[in-house]
Amino acid sequence: MDAFTAGILQRIRNTEAELDRARASGDDFLADVEQAQLEDLQRLASEHGVEVTAAGT
């Protein structure tokens, strides 16, 4: 696994965790921000041929 792939997958995992925390705390604004960031990261991964197989994606 190259550095880009490892980095993007780690960023996706971190963002998923932050999204879960935002939802659990009831912070709708932060959840929206994290969801948008997650979608951007998933798009970026897809554009570079990185398969994302994480829960919730």
C-alpha positions in Angstrom: 0.0 0.0 0.0 1.4 3.3 -1.0 1.5 6.4 1.2 -1.4 8.1 -0.6 -3.6 5.1 -0.1 -2.7 4.6 3.5 -3.2 8.3 4.2 -6.6 8.7 2.5 -7.9 5.6 4.2 -6.7 6.8 7.6 -8.3 10.2 7.0 -11.6 8.5 6.1 -11.5 6.4 9.3 -10.8 9.5 11.4 -13.6 11.4 9.7 -16.0 8.5 10.2 -15.1 8.5 13.9 -15.6 12.2 14.2 -19.0 11.9 12.4 -20.1 9.2 14.8 -19.1 11.4 17.8 -20.9 14.5 16.4 -24.1 12.4 15.8 -23.9 10.9 19.3 -23.5 14.3 20.9 -26.4 15.7 18.9 -24.3 18.3 17.1 -26.1 18.5 13.8 -23.9 21.3 12.4 -20.7 19.4 13.1 -22.3 16.2 11.8 -23.1 18.0 8.5 -19.5 19.3 8.3 -18.0 15.9 8.9 -20.4 14.2 6.5 -19.4 16.7 3.7 -15.7 16.1 4.5 -16.3 12.3 4.4 -18.0 12.5 1.0 -15.1 14.6 -0.3 -12.6 12.1 0.9 -14.5 9.2 -0.6 -14.7 11.0 -3.9 -11.0 11.7 -3.9 -10.3 8.1 -3.1 -12.6 6.9 -5.9 -10.9 9.3 -8.4 -7.6 7.7 -7.5 -8.8 4.1 -7.6 -8.7 3.6 -3.8 -11.4 1.1 -2.7 -13.1 2.2 0.5 -14.8 -0.6 2.4 -15.4 0.9 5.8 -18.6 0.7 7.8 -21.1 3.4 7.0 -19.7 4.1 3.6 
